[in-house]
Amino acid sequence: MSMTKYLPLIFSLILVPNILFAQAEMPPVELPESPQFYFDALSFESGEYGVSRLDVYVEVPYAAIQFTKDGDKFRS
């Protein structure tokens, strides 16, 4: 028997479960009256056993910052 006869079946058995169980990106959750910001946390291995480094990146859109005047300075 020729193996090429079964190639479509083999590919469908491999691809279909991957498509069905793939993780979709979740849309950001928007809470009313809450500040908008984005963050990402990355964990890195360190040279010491059992210890890692955590880098946290925060992005605050300029439009989401409300400035108020406090004397001769502005605060947000």
Sequence and secondary structure as in RCSB ss.txt:
>XXXX:A:sequence
MSMTKYLPLIFSLILVPNILFAQAEMPPVELPESPQFYFDALSFESGEYGVSRLDVYVEVPYAAIQFTKDGDKFR
S
>XXXX:A:secstr
  GGGTHHHHHHHHHHHHHHT          TT    EEEEEEEE SSTT EEEEEEEE  GGG   EEETTEEE
 
